[in-house]
Amino acid sequence: MITRVSGPELETMCDIARTVPGVLGERMLGGGDKGAAGVLVRADSVTQLKDAVALAYPRSHPGYADKFASHVCNIVDGVTVLPGI
């Protein structure tokens, strides 16, 4: 039995990310049901990455042209304890 942890759709996301200056690394996450791609990117390159994905992904996979999303998560200093809570 062959178990796939990726697919061409997910690999395309990673391929696109690798072309963008400011991308420090990428990887496939949560494989199986198409999964997700996680990208570590410099803050000043986020817009360029999102634009590259928005342009190239639908061209590569027209059937998924309206079924993908880009989300941005920011790194923070950590947990803060608020007084009185």
BELLINKA-V545295 format. One record per run of one state. SS is the DSSP state (alpha for helix, beta for strand, coil for the rest). FROM is the first residue (numbers start at 1). TO is the last residue. If there is no record, write none. Layout:
# BELLINKA-V545295
ss = {SS;SS}
from = {FROM;FROM}
to = {TO;TO}
This chain:
# BELLINKA-V545295
ss = {coil;alpha;coil;beta;coil;beta;coil;alpha;coil;alpha;coil}
from = {1;8;19;23;30;36;42;43;61;62;65}
to = {7;18;22;29;35;41;42;60;61;64;85}
